Amino acid sequence: MGEYVEANGTTIWAESHGQGPDVLLIAGLSDPAEAWQAQLDGLSDRYRVIAFDNRGAGRTPLPDGPLSVAMMADDAAELLRVLRVDRAHVAGFSGGSVIAQELALRHPEAVRSLVLMSTWARADAYFTTMGRFWHWLATQAPDERAMLEAFFLWIYTRRAHADGTVQRIIDETLAFPHPQSAEAFQRQLEPFMHHDTLDRLPGITAPTLVLAGEQDIASPPRFGRVVADAIPGAHLEVMAGEAHQPFQESPDLFNARVDAFWREAGGETLPG
């Protein structure tokens, strides 16, 4: 079920599926809530799964003024409050993972546990150059299909390009009735590229699982290692054969892993 929610001075589109312990999914650059469809469908038999459009993506408007990771973290915290969620298991992907970091730092009382997928604490030279290219690509590609074909080289595995998965995702993106403008893509990208929590990550107290795709070239496992090493008690797992967005490419594997983590963080005894 989707609805518009007034939160933190803006109107946020949110999807909520299922009943049970609360889960908040935070999407990455340009992704609307529908990017999490396999989790909204696959985990809602045992959780209340909430996904939403960040500012500038999907149905949530881009602000007139500056956009920051802190602002988007406050959006997430206020969304939970309005939805009457005291604490949630929070999972963030890529740009959403840096929002999740800020959420855990700024609003620790709202975070029951933390999953950080394809994450980083501070950009390096390669990452910064990659981001500058993406910024250029948004306006210089000959059309939106060409832009997505190029951008997705960093996002999905070779198998997803070979087996038609990427073309299917491109077709679905182009058919989506709430497309993201090039300006919104660029303005979302900027705060993600300047994100830096490296010195503050030791302040995160929530149980944390860091997931990295073995073949991820956008935010490789070494970035995840830095994050996991900085957060007390955090655990890093590298997903063999996966790239930047395994929750879409291998949803059963991803769902099973986060479910096990949430059960453990919730104090449940796992089988076996």
N, C-alpha and C positions, 0 to 999 in steps of 0.2 A: 504494500500500500504506500503510495506516495502522497506527500502533502507539502505545501509551503509553510515554513515556520519563520516567525519574526524573531530574530536573535541577533544581538550585538549590533544593532542599528542597520541591519539589512534583512533581506528576505531570502532564506536558504531553502532549497529543495532537498527533502530528505525522504528516503525509502526505509520502511521498517517491516521486517518479515519475521514471523514466528514468535514463540514465547520461550522464556527461560532466562538464564543469566544474560545480562546485557553485553553486547559486542558492538563497538564502534569501528567501522572501516573508513580509513582516510585515504582517498585516491591521490594519484600523482598528477604530474603535469598534464593538463588538458583533459584528463579523464573525468567523465560524469559518473554518477552513482552506478550506472549500468555496467561499468567496467568490472564491478564486483558481482555480476549476475550469478556466476557459478557458486559464489559463497552465499549470496542471498537465498539461492535455491537449495544449496547443498548442506547448509549448516542450520537452517531455520527449523529443523525438526527438533533441535535441542537448545537453541539459543534465540534470543530476540536480537536479530541482526539489523543494525542501522548503518546505512550508507548515505552519503549526501554529496551535493555538488559544491566544491570549493568556490570561492569568489572568482568569477571570470570563466567558469566552466559550466556547461549545461545550462540549467535554468536559474542559477544564482548570478546576479549581476556583478559586473566589474565595478569597483569603487571609483569615484571621480579622483580621489587623492591617491597618495602612495599606498602600495600593497606590500605587506610584510608577512613573514612567517609567523611572527608573534600575533598579528591581527587574525590570521587564519586559525592559530591555536586557540585564541580567545573565542572565535566563532564556534569551534568544536565544543569548548567547555560550556558556552551559553546554550548551544543546541541541546546538549545533554540535560542541562538544568530545565529548559523549557519542556523537554520530553519527560521530565520527572525521573531521570536516571541519576542515582546518587553516585555510582561507580560503575565503570565499564572496563571490560577487556578491550584494549585499544590495539588495532593493527593498522599500520601505515605502510604504504608502498611508495618508494622513491621520493618524490617531492612530498608525498603524504607522510613518509617516515620522518622527515625533518619537522613537519608540523607536529607529528606525534611526540618527537623529542621535546619540543617546546611546550606541548600540552602537559607532559609529565613533569617538566621543570616549573611551569607557571601555575599549574593546577593539579598538584600531586594527589589531592584528595579525590579527584575524579577518575583516577587511573588505577584499576585493579591489577592489571598486568599489561605488558607492552610487547608487541611483536613488531620488529623493524625489518621490513623486506627491502633489499636493494638500497641500503642506506649509506650515509656518509656523515662525517662530523665537520670536515673542512675540505674545500676544493683544493686540488693540486693543479699544476700547470696544464696537464692533459685535459682534465675535467673542465677547466676554465675555457680552454680553446674549443673544446667540443661544444660548450654552451654558447660561445660566440657564433659558432657555425650554425647551430640550431636557430639562434636569433635571426641570423641572416637568411636562413633557409625559409623561414615563415613568410617572408615577403618576396624573395627572389626566385623561388621555385615557379615554373611556368603555370602550374595549376595545383589545386589541393591534392589531387591523386598523386602527382609527382612528388609533392612535399611529403606525403605520408609514406610513399615507397622509400624515399631516402631516409626519413626520420626513423622508420621501423628497422633499418639495418642495425641500429644500436639497441633495439628493444627485444627482438625475438630471435630464437635459435635458427640455425641454417635449416633444420628439419621443418620448422614452421613456414619458412619461405618456400621450401621445396614441395610441401604437401598441400599447399593451397590455403593454409590457415591464415597467413598474412593477408592474402587477397580477400578472403572472406571478411576479415576484420576491417580492412579498408573499405569494402563495399558497405558494411554496416555503419562505419563512421560517416561515410558520405551520405548515407540515407537518414542519419539521425536528424530529427527535426529541430534540434537546438545546437547548431554548429558553433564552434568557438572561432572567433575572429582572430586574424593574425596579430592584431594589437593585444588581445587578451592572452594569447599564447606567449607573446614576448614579455608582457608585464607579469604573468605568473612565473615565467622562467627566471627573471631577474632576482627576486628574493631567494629562490632556491639555490641559485649559483653563488650567492653571497652568504649563504647559511654558514654559521660557525658556532658550534656548541662544544668544541673539543675541551675547553677548560672548565665547562660547566657540567659535563656529563656525569662526573662523580656524584652530583647532587640528585640523580635519579634514584629513587628508592623502590620503585615497582619491580617485581620479578620481570626479567627481560629476556626474550629470545630474539637473536639477530639471525636472519636468514639471508644467504647470498647465493646467487647462481654461479656455478663453477665457470660458465662461459660468458658471464656478464662483462661487457667491455665498457658500459656506461658507468656503473658503480661496482667495480670488481670486488672479489672477496677480501682483498687487503683493506679496503675501506671498512667493510663490516668488522674485520678484526680490530681495527682501531677503535671503533665504537664499542664493541663487546669488552675490550680490555679496559675501557674508561668507565663503564657502568658497573658498579659493585654487584658481583654475583651473576652478571649476564653470561649467556651461553651463545656461542656462534655455531651455526651449522651451515655447511656448504652443500647445496643441492646439486648433485652430480648431473651433468648433461643439461643443466638449465641455464637460461640467460637472465635477462632483466625482469621479465614478467611471468614467472612460473605459475602464479595463481590463476592465470588464464590458460597457459599452455598445458599445465599438469594440475588441474584443479583438485582431483581426487587425492593426489599426493600432498598438496598444500593443505587441503582441508583436514586431512587426517592428522597432519603434524600440528597444526594450530589447535585443533580440538584436544589432542593429547596434552598440549601445553596448558590450555585453559583449564582443563580438568585438574591437572596437577596444581596450578596456581590457585584453583578454587578449593583445594584440599581434598579432592576426590582420590580414591585409591584406584590406580590403573590396573587393568587385567594383566596377567602374566608375571 
